[in-house]
């Protein structure tokens, strides 16, 4: 197992002390992420993953990871054991070329709930019972399974800002147990009330393009989504030319009202609960002359007021999963790895 160290501060404070400082700061209303944060250790749990994307964990400590595929309906979900062994879990998931961008879109993100793995792949939602699956079992063949066609619903809906595109990308549970889906192509959040029952909770607006490259407005491209106990928080990647500092975190109420939770971020791809310091968001990369720049991804604290980097140097990260208030898993698209970030 390869290990390296990324420090968010020169001063190493005990975790309890830092947490107490943060709790005191928030109780006093200063809404500032403290300057002195404990040391974060990042280790490589598994390597050799093929275009890894979103991830989920189960009660046994296993990590379920989406692999995109090659647009030949060859998407996968693999399961990684706590010791780093990798097994195919679900094969032959939808993997297609997006009709608008031409990019490969296969399994993107997944959610495990009561033994059912909800997987977004291509334009579809699969709901797969994995309650009896064990790492090493014969993989489940998704080509034999039913799915819900989210894309057809989206493409028939009269969006204002949608360029007749769909990419169901990420999902979460709402307070009533329904699924809510961030569609990165439609620039919208969908509400799944039941099997094949979809409505649009909110459409997200375009954002101003601060650069002279491209059109005056760019799409927001929603990516991560979570329910914070009151509202949904949705991270955005932004569209080309992916300007630094233009990514937003939106707050969406249960009634569909949209407001900005935090601005000033860059190419966000996921969000996790975090703890008293705020939420953790994942920066994909900065965009340069040759595309997304390697090793420019980051973990960032965001509490609605201030922003502070927790770790930099990540290589095109895409998925973030919180295990507890001091441990997170990250998928690296650039390295094909599963990383573990933790305070010891």
PyMOL commands that set and color helices and strands:
alter all, ss='L'
color gray80, all
select helices_A, chain A and resi 15-27+142-144+150-155
alter helices_A, ss='H'
color red, helices_A
select strands_A, chain A and resi 3-6+40-46+52-57+63-67+75-80+86-93+96-97+104-105+107-113+116-121+124-129+140-141+148-149+168-173+179-183+188-194+197-203+207-208+217-218+222-227+232-236+247-252+258-265+268-275+278-283+287-288+291-292+297-302+307-314+317-324+327-332+337-342
alter strands_A, ss='S'
color yellow, strands_A
deselect
rebuild
show_as cartoon
